[in-house]
Amino acid sequence: MSASAEAAESRVVVILAVAGLIALLCAANAHLVYVSLASQPDCVPHRRIGESHDNQAYAAAASACSPPIPSEQPRSDR
């Protein structure tokens, strides 16, 4: 083999290796996006805003697991 043929062959190997690594990176990121969209974490116990506890625990700003706040009903005696 000539020197130029060996250089061309090694260049092709490097290009294929880089393309394979980029494809692997894209596949891993696509998997992470899929898992994040497909999963729904369970509710965990935590202090809710308005509840008082003795310990200094953090509270969720807007918990998806919180019980709904009862809406104010219009008074019927008016």
ChimeraX attribute file (.defattr): number of C-alpha atoms within 10 A of each C-alpha:
attribute: neighborCount
match mode: 1-to-1
recipient: residues
	/A:1	5
	/A:2	6
	/A:3	8
	/A:4	9
	/A:5	10
	/A:6	11
	/A:7	11
	/A:8	11
	/A:9	12
	/A:10	12
	/A:11	12
	/A:12	12
	/A:13	12
	/A:14	12
	/A:15	12
	/A:16	12
	/A:17	12
	/A:18	12
	/A:19	12
	/A:20	12
	/A:21	12
	/A:22	12
	/A:23	12
	/A:24	12
	/A:25	12
	/A:26	12
	/A:27	12
	/A:28	12
	/A:29	12
	/A:30	12
	/A:31	12
	/A:32	12
	/A:33	11
	/A:34	11
	/A:35	11
	/A:36	11
	/A:37	9
	/A:38	8
	/A:39	8
	/A:40	8
	/A:41	6
	/A:42	7
	/A:43	10
	/A:44	8
	/A:45	8
	/A:46	13
	/A:47	17
	/A:48	18
	/A:49	13
	/A:50	7
	/A:51	7
	/A:52	10
	/A:53	9
	/A:54	5
	/A:55	7
	/A:56	8
	/A:57	11
	/A:58	10
	/A:59	13
	/A:60	13
	/A:61	8
	/A:62	9
	/A:63	14
	/A:64	9
	/A:65	13
	/A:66	14
	/A:67	8
	/A:68	7
	/A:69	6
	/A:70	6
	/A:71	6
	/A:72	6
	/A:73	6
	/A:74	7
	/A:75	6
	/A:76	5
	/A:77	4
	/A:78	4
